[in-house]
Amino acid sequence: MPNLNPWLQRLGDGMRRHGATIRAVQWAVVLFYAILLVVPALLPMPDSQAHTLSNLTLLAQFLFWGLWWPFVLLSIVLFGRLWCGVLCPEGALSEWASQYGKGLGMPRALRWAGWPTLAFCLTTIYGQLISVYDYAQAALLILGGSTVAAVIVGLLFARGKRVWCRYLCPVSGVFALLARLAPVHFQVNEQRWQENLAPRRPPPNCAPLLDIRRLRGAADCHACGRCSGQRDAVRLIARSSNQEILHSTATNLSPWDARLLLFGVIGLAMGAFQWTVSPWFIVLKQGLAQWLVAHDLFWPLQDNAPWWLLTHYPQLNDSFSWLDGFCILAYLGMSAVLLGTSLMLLMHLAARLVGDRAEYSSLAITLTPLGGAGLFLGLSATTVKLLRYEGLLLEWVQPARAGLLSAAIAWSLWLGFKRLRQTAVSPIRQHSALACLALASGLVGYGWWLQFWGW
């Protein structure tokens, strides 16, 4: 296999030299993002005869939810957080705003490690309540609201930095998980950094506020290239996609990494993608509706909530009642709690079997490939739905889904197997722990099987 590192090093150094070009690309993305987000929300809703290529609203819906978000996730797995450092409109706007803001210090409360997890969960839930994938106004409210918040944070806190991206962005935690699988990253040689050899370039502005000298992986790095070649110690290199997962320890993992993966990326996200096709949701809703009618409680059956609280588009015969909203909350909550807790208990059991409770987090993140594949499957379901509305049959989709899901399960199990091989316990205990990991992967796989084949 050819050595790609010299070529990658030149690429990384080129990113540093051409920073102005990257900034121009970011502003082009900001303009494109603003047009697709704002203009469709001001236009009349498309009628039943409208098509993607002839209606801007439908085109924006397809670009945002059919292409943009699924392939942003894929890019994180392939290239690390290149999206964050080179293309993300929120990051670019937040950093730009911070250059003209107050430059206040970051309050300790906002540096709490759980904010990205909480933000991801709240955004996911709210998006389902207002049907963010289907309506331009809902997309503007959630995505536009997030962008406005990013700019406000930039205006208030550290100058020239991306405080929003580091501490508060709803997808920052998800991207940090997936970036651990990237086959390329900016490697830092700490010894060479301390020696401070030539070339002695001006200190780079690390926008996400990282300690470059101690950078050990791709999880937090935005891959912007600004530090490439610094002190001849920072280089873009190729690596094994398994490396960062297998070398993770309790000291370089936050407890929130496992919580976000198990309860958010897997548990909550599965419920969010699943509830519209789940017969369990229908049983829950019908049972509660019958109970309400039997007790003469009719107001929860009304669909008079505003659109920004619950989906309300009566002209399209699409309005959620208060009961619908409660059932969505209940279904998503039960999916997150039941699935997340089951996975957590299995990971704790596996850690106990290898005699080291600290291994819990390291074992839990071996499910990262399966979590990422689930997000891609769920988001790409919107892609498939929109393309089928245009008359495409897409008969290859189901085999492709099966192949992706099987590959993700196999990858997660391989990571778990390799991780367990690093422990100094008997083969029997290792195999017992691996059985726990296999059960966890099978449980997640079964959930996706229900959505795409079982129901």
Residue pairs with C-beta under 8 A, 6 or more apart in sequence:
4 238
5 235
5 237
5 238
8 184
8 235
8 236
8 237
8 238
9 228
9 229
9 235
9 236
9 237
11 236
12 186
12 225
12 228
12 229
12 234
12 235
12 236
13 225
13 228
13 229
14 225
15 22
15 86
15 224
15 225
15 226
15 228
16 204
16 225
16 226
16 227
16 228
16 229
19 225
19 226
22 86
22 224
22 225
23 92
25 86
25 87
26 86
26 87
26 88
26 89
26 91
26 92
27 92
29 87
29 88
29 89
29 92
30 89
30 92
30 93
33 89
34 89
36 60
36 63
36 64
37 60
37 64
37 139
37 140
37 143
37 144
38 140
38 144
39 56
39 60
40 56
40 57
40 60
40 61
40 136
40 139
41 136
41 137
41 139
41 140
43 56
43 57
43 136
45 57
45 135
45 313
45 315
45 316
46 55
46 57
46 58
50 57
50 58
51 58
51 390
52 58
52 59
52 62
52 386
52 389
52 390
53 59
57 136
58 386
60 136
60 139
61 133
61 134
61 136
61 139
61 386
62 383
62 386
64 139
64 143
65 133
65 379
65 382
65 383
65 386
66 380
66 382
66 383
66 386
66 387
67 383
69 379
70 376
70 379
70 380
70 383
72 83
73 174
73 178
73 372
73 375
73 376
73 379
74 376
75 82
75 83
76 82
76 83
76 175
76 178
76 179
76 182
77 178
77 179
77 181
77 182
77 372
78 182
78 183
79 182
79 184
79 223
80 179
80 182
80 184
80 185
80 218
80 221
80 223
81 175
81 176
81 179
81 218
81 221
81 222
81 223
82 223
83 175
84 91
84 165
84 172
84 175
84 208
84 222
84 223
84 224
85 91
85 207
85 221
85 222
85 223
85 224
85 225
86 223
86 224
86 225
88 165
89 147
90 146
90 147
90 150
90 164
90 165
90 169
91 150
91 162
91 164
91 165
91 169
91 207
91 222
93 147
93 150
93 151
93 154
94 150
94 151
94 153
94 154
94 162
94 163
94 164
94 165
95 154
95 160
95 161
95 162
95 207
96 154
97 150
97 151
97 152
97 154
97 155
98 154
98 155
98 157
98 158
98 159
98 160
98 161
98 162
98 163
99 159
99 160
100 155
101 154
101 155
101 156
101 157
101 159
102 155
102 156
102 157
103 157
103 158
103 159
104 156
104 157
104 158
105 157
105 158
106 157
106 158
106 163
106 167
110 157
110 163
110 167
110 168
111 167
112 167
113 254
113 255
113 256
114 256
114 259
115 167
115 168
116 167
116 168
116 169
116 170
116 171
116 172
116 173
116 174
116 176
116 256
116 260
117 173
117 256
117 259
117 260
117 263
117 264
119 168
119 169
119 170
120 170
120 171
120 173
120 174
120 260
120 264
120 265
121 263
121 264
121 268
121 336
122 170
123 142
123 146
123 170
124 264
124 268
124 269
124 272
124 332
125 268
125 272
125 328
125 329
125 332
126 132
126 142
127 133
127 138
127 142
127 272
128 272
128 275
128 328
128 332
129 309
129 310
129 311
129 320
129 325
129 328
129 329
130 138
130 141
130 142
130 307
130 308
130 309
130 310
130 311
131 138
131 311
131 318
132 138
132 139
132 141
132 142
133 382
134 311
134 318
135 307
135 311
135 313
137 307
137 308
138 307
138 308
138 311
141 308
146 169
146 170
149 164
149 168
150 164
150 165
150 168
150 169
153 163
153 164
153 168
154 162
154 163
154 164
157 163
158 209
160 205
160 207
161 205
161 207
161 208
161 209
162 207
162 208
162 209
162 222
163 209
165 172
165 207
165 208
165 222
166 172
166 208
166 209
166 220
173 256
173 257
173 260
173 264
174 260
174 264
174 265
174 375
176 219
176 220
176 257
177 219
177 257
177 260
177 261
177 265
177 365
177 368
177 371
177 372
178 368
178 372
179 185
179 217
179 218
179 219
179 221
180 217
180 218
180 219
180 244
180 245
180 248
180 365
180 368
181 241
181 244
181 245
181 368
181 369
181 372
182 218
182 241
183 238
183 239
183 240
183 241
184 218
184 236
184 237
184 238
184 239
185 217
185 218
185 221
185 223
185 236
185 237
185 239
185 244
186 215
186 218
186 221
186 223
186 225
186 227
186 228
186 234
186 235
186 236
186 237
187 234
187 235
187 236
187 237
187 239
188 212
188 213
188 214
188 215
188 216
188 233
188 234
189 233
189 234
189 235
190 213
190 214
190 233
192 231
192 232
192 233
193 212
193 213
193 230
193 231
193 233
193 234
194 213
195 231
196 231
197 231
197 232
197 233
198 232
199 229
199 232
200 231
201 229
201 230
201 231
203 230
204 212
204 226
204 227
204 230
205 226
206 212
206 226
206 227
207 222
207 224
207 226
208 220
208 221
208 222
210 220
210 221
212 227
212 230
212 234
213 233
215 221
216 252
217 244
217 252
218 244
219 244
225 236
227 234
228 234
228 235
228 236
229 235
242 414
242 415
242 418
245 365
245 366
245 368
245 415
245 419
246 415
246 418
246 419
246 422
248 361
248 362
248 365
249 358
249 362
250 358
250 359
250 361
250 362
253 361
253 362
253 365
255 361
257 361
257 364
257 365
258 344
258 347
258 360
258 361
258 364
258 365
259 340
261 364
261 365
261 367
261 368
261 371
262 339
262 340
262 343
262 344
262 347
262 364
262 367
263 336
263 337
263 340
263 344
264 336
264 340
265 371
265 372
265 374
265 375
266 339
266 340
266 343
266 367
266 370
266 371
266 374
266 444
267 335
267 336
267 337
267 338
267 339
267 340
267 343
268 332
268 335
268 336
268 340
269 371
269 374
269 375
269 378
270 335
270 339
270 374
270 378
270 444
270 447
270 448
270 451
271 331
271 332
271 333
271 334
271 335
271 336
271 339
272 332
272 335
272 378
273 374
273 377
273 378
273 381
273 451
274 335
274 447
274 450
274 451
275 281
275 328
275 331
275 332
275 335
277 451
277 455
278 331
278 450
278 451
278 455
279 455
280 331
281 327
281 331
284 327
284 330
284 331
285 323
285 324
285 327
288 323
288 326
288 327
289 301
289 323
292 298
292 300
292 301
292 323
293 301
299 322
300 321
300 322
300 323
300 326
301 321
301 322
301 323
302 321
302 322
303 310
303 312
303 314
303 319
303 320
303 321
303 322
303 324
304 312
305 312
305 320
305 321
305 322
305 325
306 312
307 313
309 325
310 319
310 320
310 321
310 322
310 324
310 325
311 318
311 319
311 320
312 319
312 320
313 319
320 328
339 443
339 444
339 447
342 440
342 443
343 364
343 367
343 440
343 443
343 444
344 364
346 436
346 437
346 439
346 440
346 443
347 360
347 363
347 364
347 436
347 437
347 440
348 357
348 360
349 433
349 436
350 359
350 360
350 363
350 416
350 420
350 433
350 434
350 436
350 437
351 357
351 358
351 359
351 360
351 363
351 433
353 425
353 429
353 432
353 433
353 436
354 420
354 423
354 425
354 429
354 430
354 433
355 423
355 425
355 429
356 423
359 419
359 423
362 419
363 416
363 419
363 420
363 433
363 437
366 412
366 415
366 416
366 419
366 437
367 412
367 437
367 440
367 441
367 444
368 412
368 415
369 408
369 411
369 412
369 415
370 408
370 409
370 411
370 412
370 441
370 444
370 445
371 444
372 408
373 404
373 405
373 407
373 408
374 408
374 444
374 448
376 404
377 401
377 404
377 405
377 448
377 452
384 394
384 397
387 394
388 394
398 452
398 453
401 452
405 445
405 448
405 449
409 441
409 442
409 444
409 445
412 437
412 441
413 434
413 437
413 438
413 441
416 434
416 437
416 438
417 434
417 437
420 430
420 433
420 434
420 437
421 430
423 430
